[in-house]
Amino acid sequence: MTQTRPRRRPLTHQEKLALQERKQRRREKMEESRELAKGPIDLTFCLLVMLLTAIGVFVDVAVITVAPVALTITRRLPVSRMKLLLAMIGGGKCGNIISPNPNTLVAAENFNAPLPSVMAANLLPALIGLAVTVWVIVRLLPDEKTKFAGEPVPETPEPTADLPSFRVSITAPVVTVLLLALR
């Protein structure tokens, strides 16, 4: 027994005008976001992952946390995935220099220095690494947006689009948590 969708009634003139206005606003927002994308988006992600790792989050966890946002941006804007990934990994390594990891703890203990002082001393090398990552290494990559085989051209979903079930939606986060638990 198959269910058939009820037939939609024709739109009134006012509803058509409202729909056109919504589409126009959506186009304007896309243009605005394209203007914002002309800024150093790789610096933003590099700093974000750097801050996450600086507070003690592992680099791979920080990159996995930020990656969905980066992938969404690369789908909608002409930004290279490889550049963003390299910026995130570089930011993670720079944040790892500052973070209270075992190396920093041992250095503070052996030199009888307070941990915050050792972490503050590592701030300058981390910022230099950040600058080298964003303004040298990332700039060496080609500017083209990488396309994957079989990747469909993304379309902006309508607000009334059918959403996936809870079970499908929760699968990716659960798998991520399980993989990180195996660490």
Disulfide bonds with the S-S distance in Angstrom:
none
